[in-house]
Amino acid sequence: MSSASKPARAIAVFGAAVLAVTGCASNTGGASGAQSGDTYTWWDPYPQHKKSSDWAKRVAKCGDKAGVKIKRTAYDTTALTNQALLAAQENTSPDLMLLDNPAVSTLADTGMLATMKEFGLDTSGIDKNLLAAGVVDGKEYGIPVGANTLALYYNKDVLDDAGVDPASVKDWDSLTAALKKVTGAGKKGITFAGIGTEEGSFQFLPWFWGAGADLHDLDSPEAADALKLWTGWRNKGYAPESVINNSQNTTWEEFLTGKFAFAVNGTWQVNSAAKAKFDTGVIQIPGKNGGVAPTPTGGEFITAPVQKDTGRYKVTKKIAKCMTTPKGMVETAKTFAYYIPPTKATQEQLLKDEPRLKPWVEAVRTAKGRTSGNLGTDYPKISEPLWNAVQKSLSGSKSPKEALQEAQSTAKDKVG
């Protein structure tokens, strides 16, 4: 999920596999390291952050500290992945790329990314649950610059009018009971994004994982329980019919009308929630039988494409280290206002300045990467059948069990 644009969309992979790719940046530099005035290239998925933005200035400042100029190019999330694959084929890979976390395994699988060990960056201090999205076959291909995830925003006014204490929401039964009270009081219950894209899978995963389901087994009884929950809410009127087409943006627009008790959404709405015309709060998404459900991580990894001229790595490493120091990670969080740093120490430092982010720090600490568990490039092949199952169940064209059985069959054919 890219937080700075939207959580991750489905990753397009070129039809022919890129074999034994060795990228070579179009810059010059020489094995002895950077020379004064050298230019190093940087790609990221933040086209909304222009040259004058705080983010662009941060990137440029790290280049200045390394004694070089940085040429920054921004693409949207999907375009960046495709451009990276093309650049590898044409030997024009950038020195550094910030990749949406599910894209890391896709590009690592082509051989175009250096491992962090080869590159010389230490990842030992990074929270393992966040680092996992960049691990393929036991090798680390990037460092998260921050993470975001999902939780439940609530409208305090709506809950107060219905006599619901948000602290009473501990599991699925208590959440459903709260929705029944709210709708009984004439308000709307919960809105979420069930759209037939990666956003739909991203939003469904907390419920899927919260039931104890596994992405290798889409038609398990646990997976069916999660889909029955969502479908039941829609059928009973606890969730609107619009959820089948809702993106995360449209879900948030619905919540901002002030009519809904709850909305499933992410860290990137923190500032918007603070400006809402009603009092808002945040609670963790509950597991089926209690506790906190694991939520999927969004956010980007800093990665280093393979270069023929390995002498460039010395300076590239300096730039990467500048962006991933504890101070740099906290600065990134403050720059974007919706990133949670990937280490406990930096999270605590952020909370000293931004105590309102405490629920999000807690959510990130229990979150997990969509490609973790060595799913890697299999994840997109599983995610698409999953979001299609959600669509079919929400529309009523198939029962949750039937939709998931079909999804499991499709995923098995794709994964092999």
N, C-alpha and C positions, 0 to 999 in steps of 0.2 A: 503494500500500500503505500504509495508515496504520500507523505503527509503534506508536503508543500504544494502539491497539486491536488491529487485525490489518492486514496489508497489504490494499490496496484490494480491495473487492468490486466486482462489476459495477455500473456507475453507471446508475441508473434515470433516464430522461429522460421528462418528461411528454409525453403523446401529441401535443398541439399545441405547436408551436414558440412560444417566447415572443418576440414581435416588438417591436423598438425599446423594450426595457424600460428605464425610468429609475426606479431605486429611490429611495425617500426615507425616511430613518430617522424613526421616530416621536418622536425627541427634539427638543428645541428648543435653539437656540444662537445663531442669527443670524450674518450674514456677518462681523461684527466679531470672531468667534472665541468661545471658551468664556467663560462667566461663572462665577463662583464657585458651586459646587454643581451645575453641569451634569452630566448623565449621558450617557456614551457607551457604545454597545452593542458587545459582543464575542461572537462565536460560535466555538466550536472543537469538534473531534471527540473530546474526552477526558472522557466522563461518569464515568469511574472516578476522576478527580481532583476530589475534592470541594472545598468552600469552604475547608476548613482545610489543603488540600494546599500543598506548596511551589509547584506550578505556579500555582494560583489566586492565591497571594500575590504571585507575580512579576507576573502580569497586573495585579493591583490596584495594585502599586507603580508600574508604568509610568503608570497613570492618575493617581496622586498626583503624580508628577513633572510631568505635563502640566497639573495643577491641576484635574482633573475626577475624578468617580467613574466606575468602569467596572461596568456590569451585564453579567456573564458568563453565557452560556447554553451548555450542552454537549449535543450530540447524538452518536449513533454516526455513523460515516462516511457511510453511505448516507442516513440520515435527514437529516443536515445538508445534503446536496446537494438533496434534495427540498424541505426547508424553505426553503432559499435561493431556489429557483425560485418557490415560492409567495409568499414575502415580496416578491420583486421585482414580482410581479403585483399585490400588495396595497399597494405603496408603503410597506412596513415593513422594508426591508433594514437590517441592522445597519451600524454604522460600519466595523467590521473583521471579517473572517472568516479563520479558519485552515482551509484546504481541503486535503484529500488531493490529491496532485499531479495524478492523472488527471482530477480534477473541475474543475481550473482551466480547461482548454480548453472543457469542457462549458458552464460558466457564462459564460466570456468570449464564447462563440459567441452567447449570447442578447443581448449588449450590456449586461449588468448590472454588469460590472466595469470600473473605471477602469484605464487603463494606468498603469504606474509612471511614465512620462514625464508624463502628465497629473497624476498625484498628487504628483510632485516628488521621488520617491525614486531615488537613484542605485544602479544594479545593476552597475556596471562592475567591482566587486571580487569578484563572486560567480563561483565556478567555472562555466564555460560548460556543462559536461555536466550539472550540477545545475539550472542556470537554465533549460535548454532545455525542461523539462517545463511551464514556465509561459509559453512563447512561442507565440503564434498569429499567423500571417501577419507575422512579423517584429516583432510588438509584445509587450512583456513585461507580463504581468498579475499578477505577484506576485513575492515574494522568498522563497526557501526558508529556513525557520528552522533547518533541519537535514535530514539524510538518513540513511536506513539502507538496507541491501541484504542480499544473500545470500552465503554462503560455505559451506565444508564444515567442520562440526565433526567431530572424530574422538575416539575412545576410545583413549587411549594403551595401556591394558592389553590390549585386544583386538588392537591392531596389534602390540604387542611379542610376544604369545603366538604370533602368526602369522608373525613374522619380517618384518614390513613396516615400512619407514621412511617416515613420511609425506612426507618431503622427496623421496622417489622418485616421487611422483605429479606428473607433469609434463604429461600429456596423457591422452586417453581410453584409449589402449591400456594405459598404466601404471596408471591407476585401475582398469580392468577386471581387470588382472593381480592387483592388490592384493585386489580383491573375491574373486577365485578362490582366492587363498591363505587369506583369512580364512574363507570358507565351507568350504574344505577342512580347516581346523583345527577345524571344528565350531561356529563362531560365525556371526553374521548379518552380511551385507555392508553395504548402504546403504538408508536409508529416505528417502523424499521425499514431497511432497504432489502427487498427481496428480488430486485431486478436481475434479469438474466445475463449478468456479466460477472467479472471477478468481484465486484463490490457486493453482489448477492452472496457469494461464497464467504467473503470476508466477514459479513455480518452474521451469517449463519453459524460459523465455526464456534463461537463461544457456547452456543446451545448444543451443538454437535459434540464438542469436547466436554462440555459440562454434563452431558449424559453418560460420558465414559466411552464414547465412540472413537473409532480409529479410522484414519483416511485410507488405510489399506482394505477396509471392510465396510463399504458404504451401505450395505443392506443388513447390517447387524440390528438386533432389537433395540440397542441403545440409540443408533442413528434414527430409527423409526420413531422412537420416543421424542426426539428433538423436533422432527418434522411434524409430528402430530401436535406438538405444543404450538408451533407457529400457525399451522393450519386450523387448529381448534380456536385460537384467538381470533383469527379472521372470520371463521364461520359463526362465532358467537357475537361478533361485533366489537370485540375488545380491541381489535386492530382494524384499520380502514381497508377498504378494497384496494386503495391506491398502493399498498405495500408491494404488490406484484410488479409494479412498474417503477417504484421509488428508487432513485439513486440516493446516496447519502446527502447530497445537497438538497434534494426535494424533501427528504425526510426532515431535515433541519428546518426548512421553510415551513413545513407543517407544524413542527414543534413551536416555532416562534409566533404562531397565531395565538398562542396562549390557551388553546383548547385541549391540549393533550397532557396527560399526567406524566408520561415517560417517552423518551426517545432513545434509541440505540444510536450512539454516535461517538465521535472520537475527540482526542486531545486537541485537534486543530480547531474545535469550536469553542475553546475556553474563552477567548476574548469576546466572541459573539454572545455567549451565554451571559457574560458579565454586563453586557449592554442591553439585554432583553428587558421588556417592559413589565416583567414579573420576576419574582424571586426564584432562582434556580439552585439546584444542588446536584450532587453526583454520588451515586452508589455503585458498588461493583456488580457486575452481572453474576447472579447466583448460579451455582451448580444445581442439578436436579434435586439432589438430596441435601443440599446445604453446602456451605463453603463458597469459595470464589471460583468461578469457571475460568479456565485458561482462555485468554483472548489472543487473537493473532497480532503479531507485531507488524506495524508499518514503519517506514523510515528507510534511510539510505545507508549504504556502506561505501566507504572510500576504498577504491581498488586501484591496482597498478597493472595496466596492460603490459604484456611482454614486449620488450624492446630488443632489437638486434644489438644496439649500442648500450650495453649494460652499464657503461660509465655514467649514463644519465641517472641511474637509480640513486646515486649518492645525493644529488640535489633534490630529486623527486621525493626521496625519503624525508628530507628536511621540511619540505612543504607539507607532506602528510603528517609529520610529527607536530608541526605547528597547529594543524587543524584538530589534532586528537590529544593534545595535552589536557590535563584536568581543567585548566583555565579555558582552553579552547572549546571544550565540550560544553561547559556551562555557558560560555558566550554564544555558542550555537543555539542552545536552548532558549536563551533570552532573545536572540535575534529573530527566531521563528515563533516564539511564544507557545509552541505546542510540541516541542521535542523534549523528551526526557533523556538525560545523559545516561550512558550505558555502564556506569560503575556506581557502587553504593556511595562512595565518597563524594562523587560529583553530584549525585542525586541529593545528598544531604546538604551540600553547598547551595544547590539551586533552591531548596526548600527554605533556607535562611532568608532568601530574597523574595521568593514566591511561595508562601505557605499555602496558597489556594490550590497549588498543584499536588498536594499530598495524596488525594485519591488516585491521581494519575500515576504517581510514582509507585503506589501500591499495586496498581493494575499492571504496570510494566514489569514489576518484579515477578509476577505470576504468569506473564504472557509467554507465548512461544512462537517461533517462526513457522510460517506455512510450509517451508521446504525442509524443516528440521526432521530429525529421525532418518536422515539420509534419503529423504524423498527426492531432493534435487530436481532434476528436469522432469521427473514423473508428476510433480505437483500440478502443472497446468493440465495434464492429461486426466487427472482425477477431479480437479476443480470444475472443469466445464460440465461433465456429467452431473456433478453435485448441484450446481446452480440450475441446471435443467430440471433436475428432480424437484428442487424447491419450486420452480415455476409450475410444474405440472401438478404438484400437490396443492399449491395455493389457488390455482385456477379451477381445481376440482376435476381435471381431466383424468387424473389417476389418484388412487389412494396413496398415502405416504409410503406404505410398504411396497406397492407396485412400482412407484416412481423410483424408489431407491434400489429395488432389484434390477430395474432397467439400467440405472446409473452404474451399478456395480459391474454389470455385463459389459457395458460400453467402456468403462475404465479398464477392465481386464483386457479387452481387445487392444486398447491403445498402449497400455503399459507393456503388455506381452508377458 
